[in-house]
């Protein structure tokens, strides 16, 4: 599998990057904080369906699940094995879930 492309700032810290397109045709762009240590924003698109529809998922923000309309807070992202995992904290019971960030559009 291809390494994710990561662009560095002038001091060599990670700034932003792209993951290889998923089998379902999803494109994931990600952006680091100013220190270059944590991923803070992920954009997910499905170009084959609508290239102009790019949805942002920001750490610390609250979202609703599509299926149950349950509120969750996006806690953090982890880049592991060419995949970004999103950690979500559910409002209803305080439980934490980890999902592939490319699936956030479906969640």
Helices and strands as residue ranges (DSSP letters): E 5-8, E 14-18, E 27-32, E 39-45, H 47-50, E 55-58, E 62-64, E 71-80, E 83-90, E 96-100, G 101-103
